Amino acid sequence: MKKLTSMKTVAFLLLALGFAAMAPRPAVAQSGPRVEVGIDYNYVRANAPAGDCGCFAMNGGSGWVAFNFSHSLGIVGEIASQHASNISSSNGADLTLTSYLAGPRYTWGHARHFAPFAQVLLGGAHASGRLAPGSSGLPGSANSFGMTAGGGLDIGLTRHIALRAFEADYYLTRFDNGVNDHQNNLRIAAGVIIRLGGGN
């Protein structure tokens, strides 16, 4: 029931954001890119086991697309996956996390060389591997609510190419762990962005 309520909340927020995006806006010139497509490397400091930290490192990547409604406000859709093998705190088990997230992004100075941003993405996460719930006799579901909240800095190199210098996010998942069903993770990312439409 708890996970069903979380997914209903996510669906409501995304629906509300979609209606807000379709609302009429003043005819202001679009000074930044209308569409951005990015590919990032991800490092995740994961906290999957219950109780103490039990932290371990995961590596992977993400792909995302952003549609900008103005020079500062946009909506982002992202798919990301990270993997760890031979996790020492779990007798060498492996884990792969895959997330499907979407939400709003606010960018300062979008048309300039430096563009800091903040975003909150909501959706779902899937776990696979020996450390995943439902695997190797572990109870629970391999699917859960997922969320990232954070920000970073993009640096424009040319009109259509930018560098994501860094992104730092709090990464929450709610997989069953027999204690509190919370995994508080840290995600660091960097990558390359292709910008389409708009002007400089």
Wavefront OBJ file of the C-alpha trace (Angstrom):
o trace
v 0.000 0.000 0.000
v 2.855 2.382 0.864
v 4.500 1.883 -2.549
v 1.152 2.252 -4.335
v 0.604 5.592 -2.560
v 4.101 6.749 -3.529
v 3.532 5.887 -7.190
v 0.154 7.713 -7.170
v 1.910 10.778 -5.743
v 4.550 10.621 -8.491
v 1.878 10.275 -11.197
v -0.046 13.252 -9.808
v 3.069 15.464 -9.675
v 4.079 14.585 -13.238
v 0.536 15.205 -14.489
v 0.420 18.587 -12.730
v 3.785 19.515 -14.235
v 2.545 18.543 -17.692
v -0.542 20.783 -17.377
v 1.633 23.645 -16.133
v 3.882 23.230 -19.152
v 0.904 23.473 -21.525
v -0.461 26.627 -19.907
v -0.286 29.770 -22.069
v 2.888 31.797 -21.560
v 3.800 35.321 -22.584
v 5.440 35.625 -26.000
v 9.017 36.002 -24.779
v 11.938 35.133 -27.011
v 13.568 31.806 -26.229
v 17.166 32.780 -25.471
v 18.417 29.327 -24.505
v 18.264 25.914 -26.193
v 14.794 24.425 -26.590
v 15.957 20.817 -26.350
v 19.016 19.331 -24.660
v 20.223 15.732 -24.849
v 22.888 14.502 -22.460
v 24.994 11.435 -21.714
v 26.639 11.257 -18.279
v 29.023 9.049 -16.345
v 27.603 8.247 -12.881
v 29.318 7.400 -9.610
v 26.957 6.314 -6.822
v 27.868 5.896 -3.174
v 25.152 3.380 -2.343
v 23.706 2.376 1.000
v 21.694 -0.735 0.195
v 22.070 -2.969 3.302
v 19.922 -2.155 6.314
v 21.360 -0.852 9.583
v 24.805 0.756 9.490
v 26.128 2.420 6.344
v 27.309 -0.716 4.555
v 28.274 1.721 1.820
v 29.822 0.675 -1.471
v 30.606 2.275 -4.828
v 28.641 1.799 -8.038
v 29.562 2.979 -11.539
v 27.414 3.481 -14.600
v 25.804 6.078 -16.784
v 22.659 7.975 -17.647
v 20.960 9.400 -20.686
v 18.507 12.277 -20.467
v 16.528 14.730 -22.541
v 15.283 18.154 -21.415
v 12.565 20.314 -22.983
v 12.946 23.978 -22.005
v 9.788 26.088 -21.796
v 11.739 29.275 -21.121
v 15.368 30.339 -20.626
v 15.204 29.004 -17.042
v 12.447 26.352 -16.636
v 12.375 22.917 -18.251
v 11.297 19.331 -17.738
v 13.760 16.419 -17.778
v 13.333 12.719 -18.475
v 16.209 10.418 -17.489
v 17.158 6.745 -17.604
v 20.193 5.734 -15.529
v 21.889 2.483 -14.543
v 24.757 1.729 -12.146
v 26.447 -1.563 -11.235
v 28.645 -2.945 -8.462
v 30.173 -6.415 -8.230
v 31.915 -8.297 -5.397
v 30.340 -6.095 -2.741
v 32.425 -6.880 0.331
v 29.717 -6.160 2.920
v 27.451 -8.735 1.248
v 29.819 -11.691 0.717
v 30.698 -10.669 -2.824
v 27.141 -10.144 -4.092
v 26.452 -7.891 -7.079
v 23.820 -5.210 -7.645
v 22.535 -3.216 -10.615
v 20.242 -0.221 -10.088
v 18.218 1.160 -12.989
v 16.053 4.246 -12.577
v 13.398 5.935 -14.732
v 12.862 9.503 -13.546
v 11.295 12.781 -14.689
v 10.744 16.216 -13.230
v 11.431 19.957 -13.346
v 14.784 21.706 -13.740
v 15.586 25.357 -13.050
v 18.644 26.873 -14.740
v 20.317 30.216 -14.074
v 21.953 31.990 -17.019
v 20.943 29.363 -19.608
v 22.169 31.394 -22.567
v 25.537 32.125 -20.983
v 28.808 30.265 -20.835
v 28.187 29.013 -17.268
v 24.745 27.611 -16.413
v 24.196 26.329 -12.837
v 20.996 24.325 -12.370
v 18.847 22.580 -9.763
v 16.368 19.765 -10.367
v 14.106 17.207 -8.692
v 13.333 13.986 -10.581
v 10.754 11.409 -9.459
v 9.833 7.961 -10.717
v 10.798 4.333 -10.219
v 13.878 2.193 -9.663
v 14.610 -1.463 -10.442
v 17.232 -3.632 -8.716
v 18.809 -6.795 -10.093
v 21.626 -9.051 -8.945
v 22.273 -11.151 -5.841
v 21.822 -8.162 -3.502
v 18.448 -7.177 -5.001
v 15.229 -7.823 -3.057
v 13.587 -11.000 -4.285
v 16.941 -12.546 -5.274
v 18.919 -15.257 -3.470
v 16.166 -15.723 -0.909
v 16.000 -12.012 0.031
v 12.406 -10.891 0.704
v 10.761 -7.954 -1.031
v 10.199 -6.493 -4.469
v 12.869 -5.587 -7.009
v 10.919 -2.405 -7.892
v 10.554 0.728 -5.782
v 9.991 4.459 -5.724
v 13.060 6.455 -6.798
v 13.993 10.121 -6.551
v 16.974 12.406 -7.120
v 17.325 15.987 -5.895
v 20.343 18.168 -6.522
v 22.077 20.300 -9.086
v 25.245 21.072 -10.938
v 27.008 23.233 -13.493
v 26.949 23.131 -17.311
v 29.635 24.911 -19.347
v 28.908 25.917 -22.930
v 31.705 25.049 -25.362
v 29.981 25.974 -28.627
v 26.458 26.936 -29.619
v 25.372 23.283 -29.686
v 27.847 21.486 -27.403
v 28.183 21.848 -23.637
v 30.036 20.056 -20.880
v 28.336 18.930 -17.675
v 31.221 19.833 -15.384
v 29.565 18.175 -12.393
v 26.222 17.140 -10.947
v 25.627 16.080 -7.338
v 22.339 14.468 -6.269
v 20.743 12.938 -3.230
v 19.451 9.631 -4.639
v 16.622 7.982 -2.671
v 15.246 4.485 -3.259
v 12.634 2.618 -1.185
v 13.515 -1.060 -1.618
v 12.479 -3.522 1.094
v 15.319 -4.067 3.585
v 13.462 -5.372 6.631
v 14.246 -2.249 8.695
v 13.160 1.114 7.259
v 12.889 0.538 3.484
v 15.099 3.580 2.791
v 18.368 3.734 0.866
v 20.013 7.160 1.077
v 22.543 7.309 -1.744
v 24.823 9.975 -3.203
v 25.208 10.306 -6.972
v 27.929 12.278 -8.778
v 27.806 12.761 -12.559
v 29.608 14.466 -15.430
v 29.086 14.298 -19.170
v 28.408 15.878 -22.548
v 25.333 17.799 -23.741
v 23.966 18.473 -27.227
v 21.799 21.613 -27.428
v 19.173 22.041 -30.151
v 17.084 25.065 -31.102
v 17.024 28.497 -29.542
v 19.844 30.998 -29.681
v 22.852 32.078 -27.693
l 1 2 3 4 5 6 7 8 9 10 11 12 13 14 15 16 17 18 19 20 21 22 23 24 25 26 27 28 29 30 31 32 33 34 35 36 37 38 39 40 41 42 43 44 45 46 47 48 49 50 51 52 53 54 55 56 57 58 59 60 61 62 63 64 65 66 67 68 69 70 71 72 73 74 75 76 77 78 79 80 81 82 83 84 85 86 87 88 89 90 91 92 93 94 95 96 97 98 99 100 101 102 103 104 105 106 107 108 109 110 111 112 113 114 115 116 117 118 119 120 121 122 123 124 125 126 127 128 129 130 131 132 133 134 135 136 137 138 139 140 141 142 143 144 145 146 147 148 149 150 151 152 153 154 155 156 157 158 159 160 161 162 163 164 165 166 167 168 169 170 171 172 173 174 175 176 177 178 179 180 181 182 183 184 185 186 187 188 189 190 191 192 193 194 195 196 197 198 199 200
